[in-house]
Amino acid sequence: MNKTVPELANRWLRRNPENLSELERRVLQSTVDRKPISQDINDSLAGLQGAGDRIADAIARVGGSWTFILSFIAFLILWIGANWWLLGQDSFDPYPFIFLNLVLSMIAALQAPVIMMSQNRQAARDRIDAAHDYEVNLKAEIEIMALHEKLDELRHSQIIGMRDEIAQIAEQLKRIDERLTPQTQPS
């Protein structure tokens, strides 16, 4: 396939080459160069994360797990039990557990923005993944169209070859028929 990007843009994308996005131009160029376009996005994004990003992801991973939820429920039961049953009158955080409410509010106030940072980063990563998926899908469509074109050309050349062979066979049959039919000679 000795095509150029503008030819492929007109032929397969039915678009004017000047109206192509950078992504479409890159996909068409990779088709012309016969180079793969897929890559592992996780490898390229992993190196871009700083220490704060990794900590936020770890907190979001732990804070959004059943282990955390069940552990926190156990902690709350222990806190309430220690204050209510074990210490009785000398409880360090008497009912309605004002200190516990303060601790829970501080944890929520710190955990929520950290989880939001992690979610924002994941959303950005998802957008990059979606763009890459589109790029790979577009390349696959173009390659499939190229295969269809090649198959059509091959079928066309086979049909022309069969037509020529049929014409040759018909000519041979005609010659055989001429030899086999008795020639009437004038007397």
C-alpha positions, 0 to 999 in steps of 0.5 A, a space after each residue: 500500500 503506497 498511499 499517502 495520508 491525504 489519499 487515505 483521508 479522502 478514501 477511508 474517512 471521507 474527509 478533507 485532509 485539512 479537516 483532520 484532527 491530530 489524532 486522525 492524522 497520527 492514525 493515518 500516518 501509522 497506517 501508511 507506515 505500517 506501525 502499531 498504535 496501541 500502547 499501555 497507557 498505565 506505563 506512561 501515566 505511572 511515571 507522572 504521579 508524585 508522592 501526593 498522588 500516590 498517597 491520595 490513591 492509597 487513601 482512596 483505595 483503603 477508604 473505599 473498601 469493605 475492610 475500612 468500613 467494617 474496621 471503622 464500624 468495629 472501632 465505633 463499637 469499641 469506642 462507644 463500648 469503652 465509654 459507656 460500659 467499661 468506664 461508666 461514670 469516669 468515661 472520657 467521652 460521655 454520651 452523646 460522644 462529642 469527642 467521637 463526633 469531632 474525630 469523625 468530622 475531622 476524618 471526613 473533612 480530610 478524607 473527602 478532598 483526598 478521595 476527590 483528588 484521586 477521583 479527579 485523577 482517575 477521571 482524567 486517566 479515563 479520558 486519556 484511555 477513552 481517547 486512546 481506545 478511539 485511536 486504536 478503534 479508528 486504526 482497526 476500522 481503517 485496517 479492516 477497510 484496507 483488507 476489504 479493498 485488497 480482497 475486492 481487488 483480489 476477487 476482481 483480478 480472479 474474476 478477470 482471470 476466470 473470464 480470460 480462461 473461459 474465453 480460451 476454453 470457449 475458443 478451444 471448444 470452438 476449434 474442437 467442434 470445427 474439427 469434429 463436425 464433418 465438412 460438407 464438400 461441394 460435388 
